[in-house]
Amino acid sequence: MAIVVNLGMELARRRITLTELSERVGISLANLSVLKNDRAKAIRFSTLDALCRELDCQPADLLVYLPDDGSS
């Protein structure tokens, strides 16, 4: 199972930088970078809420579930 974070796509779609988003939502650039580069192991609901509010999107716009392909 894999959950993929599509933060980079949402930023590109809205033409805003990670730095600008960081300033708007009050989340550190380092933490947003971890999300954007799909290295996060977890996300707080408060963080997801802040991102969705600022980007005017739904959680499903940011998070995508990709099932295992069964090749393990």
Buried (B, 14 or more C-beta within 10 A) or exposed (E): EEEEBBBEEBBEEEEBEBEEBBEBBEBEBEBBBBBBEEEBEEBEEEBBEBBBEBBEBEEEBBBEEEEEEEEE
